[in-house]
């Protein structure tokens, strides 16, 4: 089935961005290209997120869903609707599920209930909607619980590979679990108990990110994580220098 015009336009614009970033003739792994695509697509979704969550948009989407499944409950109504309006299928499924539960439950659904139903659509008390949500989840390449599981597995795999490299180099380190046991709140993946020099830089800690590091993500990681790690390393070095 051919993707709708809006989705084709978004994919084309993202591919154009990727092409501009890559040098002519430079070879890139499939994983790298997929990571860049995912980041650019998520930026697009964030830019357009608000317009899909107005009360008018939600009611329009919900009525179109009801009309669609009324004609053919087996057709991928939600998935086609998400593609038509150029929105992530899993996020469209969340909008419709929340609206459905608001209509059929006495109390508004909690976020944990919604998340649980998205992870396991068999919990949804309507078979047709459960199937529609399932179709959105398995056909979403950038959002949703299935994608979250894949990202978590890839991240864990990279941390294991990094741990093996540190052990291979006979470097002494503490991992996240050990750091949390010591009372740290924000922790890098590994803190080196004895810092090492790499290309003229002193390395105190290592954070593994199984994704493409563009300028935007670097700024976000600096603000959310890296500056706190860096400040802690400076304080630790200062204490070690002044301790008799």
N, CA and C of each residue as an Amber inpcrd file, in Angstrom:
protein
   732
   0.8500000  -1.1960000   0.0000000   0.0000000   0.0000000   0.0000000
   0.8880000   1.2490000   0.0000000   0.6170000   2.1380000  -0.9030000
   1.4290000   3.3580000  -1.0060000   1.1410000   4.2790000   0.1710000
   2.1860000   4.8660000   0.7310000   2.0020000   5.7960000   1.8460000
   1.2900000   7.0510000   1.3650000   0.4550000   7.6590000   2.2150000
  -0.2440000   8.8860000   1.8460000   0.7270000  10.0170000   1.5200000
   0.2120000  11.0330000   0.8320000   1.0440000  12.1320000   0.3430000
   1.7910000  12.8300000   1.4630000   1.1040000  13.1270000   2.5980000
   1.7560000  13.8530000   3.6880000   2.9180000  13.0650000   4.2590000
   2.7130000  11.7470000   4.4430000   3.7790000  10.9170000   4.9870000
   4.9420000  10.8400000   4.0070000   4.6430000  10.7010000   2.7050000
   5.7050000  10.6690000   1.6950000   6.5200000  11.9530000   1.7280000
   5.8340000  13.1000000   1.8960000   6.5220000  14.3840000   1.9290000
   7.4510000  14.4590000   3.1380000   6.9880000  13.9840000   4.2940000
   7.8150000  14.0010000   5.4980000   9.0350000  13.1110000   5.3400000
   8.8330000  11.8890000   4.8410000   9.9460000  10.9560000   4.6460000
  10.9550000  11.5330000   3.6550000  10.4530000  12.1350000   2.5760000
  11.3480000  12.7340000   1.5770000  12.1810000  13.8620000   2.1800000
  11.5530000  14.7120000   3.0000000  12.2900000  15.8240000   3.6040000
  13.3460000  15.3160000   4.5790000  13.0400000  14.2410000   5.3000000
  14.0160000  13.6680000   6.2350000  15.1890000  13.0630000   5.4810000
  14.8950000  12.3550000   4.3900000  15.9650000  11.7670000   3.5900000
  16.8580000  12.8660000   3.0170000  16.2620000  13.9880000   2.6460000
  17.0480000  15.1240000   2.1420000  17.9960000  15.6370000   3.2170000
  17.4920000  15.7450000   4.4680000  18.3420000  16.1770000   5.5790000
  19.5010000  15.2140000   5.7770000  19.2090000  13.9160000   5.7300000
  20.2500000  12.9020000   5.9200000  21.2950000  13.0080000   4.8110000
  20.8380000  13.1930000   3.5850000  21.7540000  13.2730000   2.4440000
  22.7020000  14.4510000   2.5840000  22.2070000  15.5720000   3.0910000
  23.0450000  16.7540000   3.2630000  24.0950000  16.5320000   4.3430000
  23.7500000  15.6790000   5.3390000  24.6900000  15.4620000   6.4400000
  25.8350000  14.5420000   6.0290000  25.5610000  13.6610000   5.0990000
  26.5570000  12.6660000   4.7370000  27.4690000  13.1980000   3.6420000
  28.7250000  12.8990000   3.7290000  29.6720000  13.2970000   2.6950000
  29.4760000  12.4140000   1.4670000  29.7550000  12.9590000   0.3120000
  29.5980000  12.2100000  -0.9340000  30.4910000  10.9740000  -0.9110000
  29.8750000   9.8240000  -1.1540000  30.6400000   8.5880000  -1.2180000
  30.9990000   7.9880000   0.1230000  30.6310000   8.6260000   1.2090000
  30.9700000   8.1070000   2.5350000  30.0490000   6.9500000   2.8910000
  30.6380000   5.8710000   3.3550000  29.8670000   4.6820000   3.7050000
  29.3650000   4.7920000   5.1410000  28.0750000   4.5110000   5.3260000
  27.4820000   4.5390000   6.6590000  26.7260000   3.2340000   6.8940000
  26.7660000   2.7490000   8.1260000  26.0580000   1.5150000   8.4450000
  24.5550000   1.7450000   8.4160000  23.8170000   0.6670000   8.2240000
  22.3620000   0.7620000   8.2400000  21.8670000   1.2730000   9.5840000
  22.5080000   0.8220000  10.6700000  22.0960000   1.2440000  12.0120000
  22.2490000   2.7530000  12.1780000  23.3450000   3.3140000  11.6290000
  23.5660000   4.7580000  11.7280000  22.4940000   5.5310000  10.9680000
  22.1940000   5.0880000   9.7460000  21.1860000   5.7650000   8.9300000
  19.8040000   5.6770000   9.5800000  19.4740000   4.5200000  10.1440000
  18.1800000   4.3610000  10.8100000  18.0940000   5.2510000  12.0440000
  19.2130000   5.3910000  12.7570000  19.2310000   6.2460000  13.9390000
  19.0190000   7.7040000  13.5570000  19.6700000   8.1480000  12.4780000
  19.4970000   9.5290000  12.0050000  18.0530000   9.7490000  11.5700000
  17.5040000   8.7900000  10.8280000  16.1130000   8.9120000  10.3820000
  15.1720000   9.0230000  11.5720000  15.3770000   8.1620000  12.5720000
  14.5150000   8.1760000  13.7540000  14.5750000   9.5150000  14.4690000
  15.7810000  10.0800000  14.6180000  15.9190000  11.3730000  15.2880000
  15.2230000  12.4850000  14.5200000  15.3850000  12.4930000  13.2000000
  14.7510000  13.5400000  12.3890000  13.2300000  13.4010000  12.4140000
  12.7460000  12.1610000  12.3910000  11.2960000  11.9360000  12.4320000
  10.7220000  12.3930000  13.7820000  11.4270000  12.1060000  14.8610000
  10.9640000  12.5300000  16.1810000  10.9550000  14.0530000  16.3040000
  11.9190000  14.7240000  15.6860000  11.9050000  16.1920000  15.6800000
  10.6570000  16.7070000  14.9660000  10.3280000  16.0580000  13.8490000
   9.1350000  16.4530000  13.0990000   7.8750000  16.2640000  13.9510000
   7.7800000  15.1290000  14.6430000   6.6020000  14.8490000  15.4700000
   6.4840000  15.8700000  16.6030000   7.6070000  16.2210000  17.2150000
   7.5770000  17.2110000  18.2980000   7.1180000  18.5740000  17.7980000
   7.5300000  18.9360000  16.5820000   7.1220000  20.2300000  16.0260000
   5.6210000  20.2870000  15.7550000   5.0260000  19.1440000  15.4050000
   3.6140000  19.1280000  15.0130000   2.7080000  18.5370000  16.0910000
   3.2920000  18.2060000  17.2440000   2.5420000  17.5050000  18.2950000
   1.3070000  18.2810000  18.7580000   1.4630000  19.5670000  18.9690000
   0.3830000  20.3550000  19.5760000  -0.8850000  20.3500000  18.7360000
  -0.7440000  20.4310000  17.4270000  -1.9380000  20.5480000  16.5830000
  -2.7790000  19.2790000  16.6040000  -2.1840000  18.1540000  16.9590000
  -2.9290000  16.8940000  17.0230000  -3.6320000  16.7030000  18.3640000
  -3.3680000  17.6040000  19.3150000  -3.9280000  17.4350000  20.6540000
  -4.9000000  18.5490000  21.0310000  -5.3350000  19.3210000  20.0690000
  -6.4240000  20.2590000  20.3460000  -7.7120000  19.4640000  20.5010000
  -8.6630000  19.9990000  21.2270000  -9.9340000  19.2890000  21.4240000
 -10.6350000  19.0410000  20.0900000 -10.5200000  20.0010000  19.1550000
 -11.1430000  19.8330000  17.8420000 -10.5090000  18.6720000  17.0810000
  -9.1780000  18.5890000  17.1040000  -8.4870000  17.5180000  16.3920000
  -8.8350000  16.1570000  16.9820000  -8.8380000  16.0720000  18.3200000
  -9.1300000  14.7970000  18.9730000 -10.5340000  14.3170000  18.6220000
 -11.5080000  15.2130000  18.6790000 -12.8910000  14.8230000  18.3520000
 -13.0080000  14.4180000  16.8920000 -12.2980000  15.1340000  16.0210000
 -12.3210000  14.7970000  14.5980000 -11.7290000  13.4150000  14.3540000
 -10.5710000  13.1440000  14.9690000  -9.9320000  11.8400000  14.7990000
 -10.8210000  10.7300000  15.3510000 -11.4260000  10.9680000  16.5080000
 -12.2380000   9.9370000  17.1360000 -13.4770000   9.6240000  16.2910000
 -14.1060000  10.6540000  15.7580000 -15.2850000  10.4270000  14.9210000
 -14.9120000   9.6980000  13.6370000 -13.7640000  10.0560000  13.0680000
 -13.3110000   9.3730000  11.8610000 -12.9820000   7.9180000  12.1550000
 -12.4410000   7.6650000  13.3340000 -12.1810000   6.2800000  13.7360000
 -13.4890000   5.4990000  13.8450000 -14.4800000   6.0810000  14.5400000
 -15.7720000   5.4100000  14.7040000 -16.4320000   5.1440000  13.3480000
 -16.3900000   6.1230000  12.4600000 -16.9820000   5.9530000  11.1390000
 -16.2610000   4.8500000  10.3610000 -14.9340000   4.8340000  10.4820000
 -14.1480000   3.8550000   9.7370000 -14.3890000   2.4320000  10.1820000
 -14.3400000   2.2080000  11.4970000 -14.5600000   0.8390000  11.9830000
 -16.0260000   0.4440000  11.8360000 -16.9160000   1.4460000  11.7830000
 -18.3220000   1.1330000  11.5370000 -18.5300000   0.5520000  10.1580000
 -17.7410000   1.0160000   9.1950000 -17.8240000   0.4940000   7.8330000
 -17.0940000  -0.8310000   7.6960000 -15.9030000  -0.9280000   8.3380000
 -15.1100000  -2.1540000   8.2370000 -14.1710000  -2.2260000   9.4250000
 -14.5550000  -2.9820000  10.4510000 -13.7570000  -3.0640000  11.6740000
 -12.4270000  -3.7560000  11.4970000 -12.2680000  -4.5310000  10.4120000
 -11.0150000  -5.2540000  10.1930000  -9.9880000  -4.4210000   9.4350000
 -10.4300000  -3.3330000   8.8170000  -9.5010000  -2.4810000   8.0610000
  -8.5900000  -1.7160000   9.0120000  -7.3690000  -1.3900000   8.5830000
  -6.4220000  -0.6430000   9.4460000  -6.7950000   0.8370000   9.5330000
  -7.9340000   1.1120000  10.1480000  -8.4780000   2.4700000  10.1730000
  -7.5420000   3.4360000  10.8830000  -7.0910000   3.0760000  12.0800000
  -6.2310000   3.9800000  12.8520000  -4.8830000   4.1950000  12.1770000
  -4.3230000   3.1300000  11.6520000  -3.0220000   3.2290000  10.9880000
  -3.1210000   4.1400000   9.7660000  -4.1540000   3.9770000   8.9760000
  -4.3310000   4.8250000   7.8000000  -4.6090000   6.2690000   8.1930000
  -5.3590000   6.4640000   9.2820000  -5.6250000   7.8190000   9.7590000
  -4.3330000   8.5030000  10.1990000  -3.4940000   7.7780000  10.9400000
  -2.2150000   8.3340000  11.3890000  -1.3470000   8.7240000  10.1990000
  -1.2780000   7.8630000   9.1940000  -0.4840000   8.1690000   8.0030000
  -1.0520000   9.3680000   7.2450000  -2.3700000   9.4450000   7.1790000
  -3.0000000  10.5280000   6.4320000  -2.7160000  11.8960000   7.0440000
  -2.7580000  11.9640000   8.3800000  -2.5340000  13.2560000   9.0460000
  -1.0730000  13.4490000   9.4370000  -0.2180000  12.4830000   9.0270000
   1.2370000  12.6010000   9.2390000   1.5900000  12.6310000  10.7190000
   1.1170000  11.6140000  11.4410000   1.3900000  11.5140000  12.8730000
   1.7930000  10.0860000  13.1850000   2.6120000   9.9090000  14.2140000
   3.1040000   8.5820000  14.5690000   1.9320000   7.6590000  14.9310000
   1.8650000   6.4540000  14.3680000   0.7470000   5.5510000  14.6340000
   0.5170000   5.2580000  16.1130000   1.5910000   5.0260000  16.8710000
   1.4420000   4.7230000  18.2950000   0.8580000   5.9040000  19.0580000
   1.2290000   7.1150000  18.6720000   0.7030000   8.3010000  19.3430000
  -0.7560000   8.5390000  18.9610000  -1.1130000   8.2210000  17.7300000
  -2.5170000   8.3010000  17.3280000  -3.3370000   7.2720000  18.1030000
  -2.7840000   6.0790000  18.2740000  -3.4790000   5.0450000  19.0320000
  -3.7240000   5.5030000  20.4740000  -2.7420000   6.1930000  21.0580000
  -2.9090000   6.7090000  22.4190000  -4.0440000   7.7330000  22.4860000
  -4.1150000   8.6350000  21.5060000  -5.1720000   9.6470000  21.4880000
  -6.5520000   8.9880000  21.4660000  -6.7260000   8.0290000  20.5540000
  -8.0340000   7.3860000  20.3970000  -8.3620000   6.5210000  21.6100000
  -7.3720000   5.8320000  22.1520000  -7.6070000   4.9940000  23.3350000
  -8.0340000   5.8500000  24.5200000  -7.3460000   6.9600000  24.7520000
  -7.7190000   7.8490000  25.8520000  -9.1330000   8.3830000  25.6660000
  -9.4550000   8.7680000  24.4450000 -10.7990000   9.3040000  24.1640000
 -11.8620000   8.2300000  24.3580000 -11.5740000   7.0180000  23.9450000
 -12.5080000   5.8950000  24.1210000 -12.7560000   5.6210000  25.5980000
 -11.6960000   5.5810000  26.3880000 -11.8330000   5.2810000  27.8120000
 -12.5560000   6.4070000  28.5490000 -12.3280000   7.6430000  28.1300000
 -13.0540000   8.7620000  28.7370000 -14.5550000   8.6170000  28.5340000
 -14.9200000   8.0700000  27.4060000 -16.3420000   7.9140000  27.0780000
 -16.9700000   6.7230000  27.7800000 -16.1710000   5.6770000  28.0430000
 -16.7340000   4.4330000  28.5610000 -16.3920000   4.1530000  30.0190000
 -15.5680000   4.9940000  30.6380000 -15.2160000   4.7950000  32.0440000
 -15.7560000   5.9530000  32.8820000 -16.0920000   5.6420000  34.1400000
 -16.6220000   6.6840000  35.0190000 -15.5470000   7.6800000  35.4350000
 -14.3290000   7.2120000  35.5870000 -13.2190000   8.0900000  35.9740000
 -12.2060000   8.1680000  34.8420000 -11.5320000   9.3100000  34.6750000
 -10.5310000   9.4420000  33.6100000  -9.4210000   8.4110000  33.7840000
  -8.9560000   7.8060000  32.7110000  -7.8990000   6.7880000  32.8070000
  -6.5710000   7.4000000  33.2170000  -5.8500000   6.6970000  34.0720000
  -4.5290000   7.1710000  34.4910000  -3.5060000   6.8680000  33.4030000
  -2.3800000   7.5560000  33.4890000  -1.3140000   7.3460000  32.5120000
  -0.7970000   5.9150000  32.5720000  -0.7160000   5.3580000  33.7820000
  -0.2150000   3.9890000  33.9250000  -1.1530000   2.9830000  33.2700000
  -2.4610000   3.2250000  33.3630000  -3.4420000   2.3340000  32.7270000
  -3.3040000   2.3980000  31.2100000  -3.1800000   3.6110000  30.6850000
  -3.0170000   3.7880000  29.2400000  -1.7550000   3.0740000  28.7650000
  -0.6430000   3.2860000  29.4640000   0.6210000   2.6660000  29.0720000
   0.5260000   1.1430000  29.1010000  -0.1540000   0.6200000  30.1190000
  -0.3090000  -0.8260000  30.2380000  -1.1140000  -1.3940000  29.0700000
  -2.1590000  -0.6910000  28.6800000  -2.9810000  -1.1490000  27.5530000
  -2.2360000  -1.0490000  26.2330000  -1.3810000  -0.0450000  26.0720000
  -0.5850000   0.0740000  24.8520000   0.4590000  -1.0340000  24.7800000
   1.0230000  -1.4040000  25.9330000   1.9830000  -2.5130000  25.9530000
   1.2960000  -3.8400000  25.6780000   0.0600000  -3.9720000  26.1520000
  -0.6890000  -5.2150000  25.9780000  -2.1150000  -4.8760000  25.5610000
  -2.3610000  -4.7150000  24.2630000  -3.6880000  -4.3040000  23.7900000
  -4.8200000  -5.2570000  24.1530000  -4.4990000  -6.4990000  24.5460000
  -5.5540000  -7.4340000  24.9430000  -6.2920000  -6.9510000  26.1890000
  -5.7050000  -5.9870000  26.9260000  -6.3720000  -5.4230000  28.1020000
  -7.4610000  -4.4190000  27.7250000  -7.4550000  -3.9410000  26.4880000
  -8.4410000  -2.9450000  26.0520000  -9.8200000  -3.6000000  25.9990000
 -10.8180000  -3.0190000  26.6340000 -12.1330000  -3.6690000  26.7560000
 -12.9900000  -3.5800000  25.4910000 -12.3810000  -3.4540000  24.3570000
 -13.0940000  -3.4370000  23.0870000 -12.2020000  -4.1220000  22.0650000
 -12.6850000  -5.2530000  21.5220000 -11.8590000  -6.0550000  20.6390000
 -11.4280000  -5.3440000  19.3760000 -12.3180000  -4.5570000  18.8020000
 -11.9910000  -3.8470000  17.5650000 -10.9020000  -2.8130000  17.8310000
 -11.0550000  -2.0320000  18.8870000 -10.0470000  -1.0260000  19.2120000
  -8.7270000  -1.6860000  19.5770000  -8.7820000  -2.8110000  20.2880000
  -7.5540000  -3.5180000  20.6510000  -6.7750000  -3.9140000  19.4020000
  -7.4770000  -4.4030000  18.3920000  -6.8220000  -4.7850000  17.1440000
  -6.2590000  -3.5660000  16.4190000  -7.0060000  -2.4590000  16.4250000
  -6.5430000  -1.2320000  15.7850000  -5.2760000  -0.7070000  16.4570000
  -5.2570000  -0.7300000  17.7830000  -4.0820000  -0.2680000  18.5350000
  -2.8890000  -1.1690000  18.2480000  -3.1390000  -2.4760000  18.2290000
  -2.0580000  -3.4330000  17.9450000  -1.4280000  -3.1530000  16.5850000
  -2.2570000  -2.9030000  15.5600000  -1.7390000  -2.6070000  14.2290000
  -0.8530000  -1.3580000  14.2440000  -1.2520000  -0.3510000  15.0140000
  -0.4460000   0.8710000  15.1090000   0.8920000   0.6060000  15.7910000
   0.8690000  -0.1740000  16.8530000   2.0930000  -0.4390000  17.6130000
   3.1200000  -1.1730000  16.7640000   2.6860000  -2.2210000  16.0670000
   3.6470000  -3.0500000  15.3300000   4.0940000  -2.3880000  14.0250000
   3.4040000  -1.3620000  13.5680000   3.7790000  -0.6850000  12.3260000
   4.4330000   0.6670000  12.5610000   4.7710000   0.9840000  13.8110000
   5.4210000   2.2470000  14.1420000   6.9170000   2.0040000  14.2940000
   7.7250000   2.6950000  13.4890000   9.1750000   2.4620000  13.5120000
   9.9200000   3.3750000  14.4760000   9.2410000   4.3610000  15.0610000
   9.9470000   5.3420000  15.8890000   9.3380000   5.5640000  17.2700000
   8.0930000   5.1700000  17.4920000   7.4260000   5.3940000  18.7730000
   6.7200000   4.1200000  19.2220000   6.3340000   4.1130000  20.5090000
   5.5290000   3.0180000  21.0320000   6.3120000   2.0370000  21.8730000
   5.6080000   1.1550000  22.5880000   6.2610000   0.2170000  23.5160000
   7.1830000  -0.7760000  22.8260000   6.8510000  -1.1900000  21.6040000
   7.7250000  -2.1300000  20.8940000   9.0600000  -1.4730000  20.5700000
   9.0120000  -0.2410000  20.0800000  10.2400000   0.5010000  19.7730000
  11.0340000   0.7510000  21.0520000  10.3450000   1.0610000  22.1570000
  11.0290000   1.2850000  23.4340000  11.7910000   0.0390000  23.8730000
  11.1810000  -1.1320000  23.6940000  11.8390000  -2.3950000  24.0630000
  13.0840000  -2.6260000  23.2150000  12.9690000  -2.3440000  21.9250000
  14.1120000  -2.5210000  21.0230000  15.2480000  -1.5810000  21.4070000
  14.9110000  -0.3180000  21.6830000  15.9330000   0.6550000  22.0750000
  16.6050000   0.2400000  23.3840000  15.7980000  -0.2480000  24.3290000
  16.3650000  -0.6760000  25.6160000  17.3240000  -1.8520000  25.4160000
  16.9290000  -2.8020000  24.5580000  17.7730000  -3.9680000  24.3130000
  19.0830000  -3.5690000  23.6470000  19.0100000  -2.6560000  22.6710000
  20.2220000  -2.1900000  21.9850000  21.1270000  -1.4450000  22.9600000
  20.5290000  -0.5860000  23.7950000  21.3170000   0.1440000  24.7860000
  22.0170000  -0.7890000  25.7480000  21.3000000  -1.8210000  26.2080000
  21.8970000  -2.7930000  27.1310000  23.0340000  -3.5540000  26.4490000
  22.8350000  -3.9160000  25.1780000  23.8680000  -4.6300000  24.4340000
  25.1470000  -3.7980000  24.3460000  25.0060000  -2.4920000  24.0840000
  26.1890000  -1.6300000  23.9880000  26.8810000  -1.4770000  25.3440000
  26.1080000  -1.4380000  26.4220000  26.7060000  -1.3500000  27.7530000
  27.5000000  -2.6170000  28.0710000  26.9830000  -3.7710000  27.6780000
  27.6980000  -5.0320000  27.9040000  29.0020000  -5.0530000  27.1080000
  28.9380000  -4.6000000  25.8590000  30.1480000  -4.5400000  25.0370000
  31.1860000  -3.5980000  25.6490000  30.7140000  -2.4660000  26.1700000
  31.6170000  -1.5060000  26.7950000  32.2420000  -2.0960000  28.0570000
  31.4300000  -2.7800000  28.8560000  31.9540000  -3.4240000  30.0680000
  33.0510000  -4.4310000  29.7030000  32.8040000  -5.2260000  28.6700000
  33.7910000  -6.2300000  28.2490000  35.0940000  -5.5630000  27.8100000
  34.9960000  -4.4150000  27.1310000  36.2010000  -3.7080000  26.7030000
  36.9830000  -3.1780000  27.9010000  36.2670000  -2.6510000  28.9040000
  36.9430000  -2.1440000  30.0970000  37.6530000  -3.2740000  30.8450000
  36.9940000  -4.4150000  30.9400000  37.6140000  -5.5700000  31.5980000
  38.8220000  -6.0690000  30.8050000  38.6900000  -6.0620000  29.4910000
  39.7850000  -6.5030000  28.6310000  41.0170000  -5.6220000  28.8100000
  40.7800000  -4.3130000  29.0500000  41.8880000  -3.3680000  29.2350000
  42.3520000  -3.2880000  30.6940000  41.7630000  -4.1260000  31.5590000
  42.1180000  -4.1530000  32.9840000  41.9300000  -2.8030000  33.6630000
  40.8300000  -2.1170000  33.3070000  40.5100000  -0.8370000  33.9200000
  39.5300000  -1.0530000  35.0710000  39.8110000  -0.4020000  36.1850000
  38.9480000  -0.5260000  37.3620000  37.7990000   0.4820000  37.2550000
  36.5520000   0.0120000  37.4780000  35.3930000   0.8930000  37.2800000
  34.2450000   0.4950000  38.2050000  33.2940000   1.4200000  38.3330000
  32.0310000   1.1600000  39.0130000  30.9150000   1.3440000  37.9940000
  29.9330000   0.4110000  37.9890000  28.8300000   0.5440000  37.0430000
  27.6460000   1.2450000  37.7030000  26.5410000   1.3970000  36.9660000
  25.3810000   2.1490000  37.4530000  24.8050000   1.5580000  38.7330000
  24.6800000   0.2460000  38.7790000  24.0970000  -0.3920000  39.9700000
  24.9590000  -0.1370000  41.2060000  26.2590000  -0.2240000  41.0410000
  27.1640000   0.0260000  42.1670000  27.0970000   1.4830000  42.6020000
  26.9720000   2.3880000  41.6420000  26.8990000   3.8120000  41.9670000
  25.5980000   4.1520000  42.6850000  24.4870000   3.5700000  42.2420000
  23.2080000   3.8190000  42.9170000  23.2350000   3.2800000  44.3450000
  23.9020000   2.1560000  44.5360000  24.0250000   1.5940000  45.8880000
  24.8110000   2.5220000  46.8110000  25.6660000   3.3570000  46.2100000
  26.4390000   4.3240000  46.9860000  25.6910000   5.6380000  47.1890000
  24.4630000   5.7350000  46.6330000  23.6450000   6.9190000  46.8590000
  23.6470000   7.9400000  45.7490000  24.2830000   7.6370000  44.6060000
  24.2670000   8.5660000  43.4800000  22.8670000   8.5900000  42.8630000
  22.3940000   9.7870000  42.4790000  21.1000000   9.8780000  41.8200000
  21.2580000   9.7650000  40.3060000  21.9860000  10.7110000  39.7140000
  22.2890000  10.6220000  38.2890000  23.6510000   9.9650000  38.1170000
  23.6810000   8.9150000  37.3170000  24.9210000   8.1640000  37.1710000
  25.2420000   7.9080000  35.7120000  26.5280000   8.0330000  35.3260000
  26.9370000   7.5650000  33.9960000  26.9440000   6.0430000  33.9890000
  27.1590000   5.4540000  32.8370000  27.1940000   3.9950000  32.7690000
  28.3600000   3.4340000  33.5800000  29.5060000   4.1220000  33.5010000
  30.6900000   3.6500000  34.2260000  31.5010000   4.8460000  34.7230000
  31.9860000   4.7580000  35.9520000  32.9680000   5.7070000  36.4790000
  34.2850000   4.9580000  36.6390000  35.3340000   5.5150000  36.0760000
  36.6500000   4.8890000  36.1900000  37.2370000   5.2270000  37.5500000
  37.5910000   4.2160000  38.3060000  38.1630000   4.4580000  39.6320000
  39.5610000   5.0530000  39.5300000  40.2310000   4.7580000  38.4500000
  41.5220000   5.3990000  38.1400000  41.3780000   6.0270000  36.7560000
  41.2990000   7.3660000  36.6580000  41.1200000   8.0220000  35.3530000
  42.2370000   7.6470000  34.3800000  41.9040000   7.6900000  33.0890000
  42.8810000   7.3670000  32.0510000  42.9750000   8.5450000  31.0840000
  44.0900000   8.6110000  30.3590000  44.2910000   9.6550000  29.3580000
  44.0400000   9.0750000  27.9720000  43.2230000   9.7740000  27.1880000
  42.9350000   9.3640000  25.8120000  43.1140000  10.5840000  24.9070000
  44.1220000  10.5200000  24.0400000  44.4100000  11.6050000  23.1040000
  44.5170000  12.9550000  23.8190000  45.1930000  12.9540000  24.9540000
  45.4340000  14.1910000  25.6850000  44.3120000  14.6240000  26.6110000
  43.2400000  13.8410000  26.7110000  42.1120000  14.1740000  27.5740000
  42.0270000  13.1690000  28.7250000  41.7520000  13.6840000  29.9320000
  41.5950000  12.8180000  31.0980000  40.1440000  12.3390000  31.1650000
  39.9590000  11.0220000  31.1730000  38.6210000  10.4170000  31.1640000
  38.2960000   9.9000000  32.5660000  37.2340000  10.4620000  33.1710000
  36.7980000  10.0480000  34.4970000  35.6020000   9.0940000  34.4340000
  34.7500000   9.2780000  33.4460000  33.5380000   8.4730000  33.3490000
  33.1650000   8.2520000  31.8910000  32.3160000   7.2490000  31.6420000
  31.9000000   6.9020000  30.2780000  30.3870000   6.7080000  30.2630000
  29.7440000   7.3530000  29.3050000  28.3020000   7.1960000  29.0960000
  28.0870000   6.6350000  27.6910000  27.4300000   5.4990000  27.6120000
  27.1790000   4.8660000  26.3210000  25.8170000   5.3000000  25.7850000
  25.7910000   5.7950000  24.5510000  24.5430000   6.1700000  23.8890000
  24.4580000   5.4230000  22.5540000  23.5160000   4.5130000  22.4640000
  23.3770000   3.7060000  21.2480000  22.5210000   4.4440000  20.2250000
  22.9460000   5.6580000  19.8750000  22.2110000   6.4600000  18.8990000
  23.1720000   7.4300000  18.2450000  22.7270000   8.0250000  17.1480000
  23.5650000   8.9890000  16.4310000  23.6470000  10.2860000  17.2290000
  24.8550000  10.7900000  17.4020000  25.0470000  11.9840000  18.2280000
  25.0820000  13.2510000  17.4030000  23.9070000  13.8060000  17.0940000
  23.8860000  15.0770000  16.3800000  23.9920000  16.2300000  17.3760000
  24.0670000  17.4480000  16.8580000  24.2750000  18.6110000  17.7160000
  23.1420000  18.7860000  18.7230000  21.9180000  18.5580000  18.2710000
  20.7550000  18.7220000  19.1520000  20.7920000  17.7350000  20.3140000
  21.0770000  16.4670000  20.0200000  21.1050000  15.4650000  21.0830000
  22.2640000  15.7070000  22.0380000  23.4130000  16.1890000  21.5100000
  24.5490000  16.4980000  22.3870000  24.1720000  17.6000000  23.3820000
  23.4930000  18.6380000  22.9030000  23.0700000  19.7170000  23.7980000
  22.1140000  19.1870000  24.8670000  21.1850000  18.3190000  24.4660000
  20.2200000  17.7670000  25.4240000  20.9250000  16.9140000  26.4660000
  21.8500000  16.0670000  26.0250000  22.5740000  15.2070000  26.9670000
  23.4530000  16.0340000  27.9070000  24.0680000  17.0930000  27.3770000
  24.8670000  17.9740000  28.2310000  24.0090000  18.5690000  29.3430000
  22.8470000  19.0670000  28.9790000  21.9620000  19.7220000  29.9470000
  21.3950000  18.7190000  30.9520000  20.9650000  17.5510000  30.4770000
  20.2580000  16.5950000  31.3310000  21.1840000  15.6960000  32.1410000
  22.3860000  15.4330000  31.6050000  23.2480000  14.4510000  32.2680000
  24.7010000  14.8930000  32.4180000  25.3320000  15.2510000  31.2840000
  26.7870000  15.3260000  31.2690000  27.3700000  16.3970000  32.1880000
  26.7040000  17.5790000  32.2880000  27.2640000  18.6230000  33.1430000
  27.3050000  18.1760000  34.5980000  26.2820000  17.4480000  35.0410000
  26.2770000  16.9800000  36.4340000  27.4050000  15.9770000  36.6700000
  27.6740000  15.1060000  35.6650000  28.7940000  14.1720000  35.7920000
  30.1170000  14.9340000  35.8560000  30.2540000  15.9440000  34.9960000
  31.4890000  16.7220000  34.9150000  31.7350000  17.4790000  36.2150000
  30.6950000  18.1210000  36.7470000  30.8350000  18.8550000  38.0060000
  31.2120000  17.9310000  39.1490000  30.6160000  16.7280000  39.1500000
  30.9390000  15.7710000  40.2040000  32.4010000  15.3420000  40.1070000
  32.8890000  15.1660000  38.8760000  34.2900000  14.7800000  38.6930000
  35.2240000  15.8710000  39.1860000  34.8690000  17.1520000  38.9230000
  35.6900000  18.2650000  39.4040000  35.7280000  18.3060000  40.9240000
  34.5520000  18.1290000  41.5680000  34.4890000  18.1440000  43.0310000
  35.3050000  17.0010000  43.6190000  35.1890000  15.8030000  42.9850000
  35.9280000  14.6510000  43.4810000  37.4330000  14.9000000  43.3690000
  37.8530000  15.4610000  42.2200000  39.2840000  15.7400000  42.0420000
  39.7660000  16.7600000  43.0570000  38.9480000  17.7680000  43.3660000
  39.3120000  18.7870000  44.3220000  39.4670000  18.1820000  45.7230000
  38.5280000  17.3110000  46.0900000  38.5990000  16.6800000  47.4080000
  39.8380000  15.8010000  47.5350000  40.1530000  15.0940000  46.4410000
  41.3400000  14.2430000  46.4900000  42.6160000  15.0670000  46.6200000
  42.6050000  16.2780000  46.0340000  43.7940000  17.1310000  46.0800000
  43.9770000  17.7880000  47.4410000  42.8720000  18.0640000  48.1510000
  42.9970000  18.7700000  49.4220000  43.0010000  17.8410000  50.6210000
  42.6660000  16.5580000  50.4050000  42.6630000  15.6080000  51.5230000
  44.0860000  15.2940000  51.9300000  44.4200000  15.4450000  53.2400000
  45.8040000  15.1800000  53.6680000  46.1200000  13.6810000  53.6350000
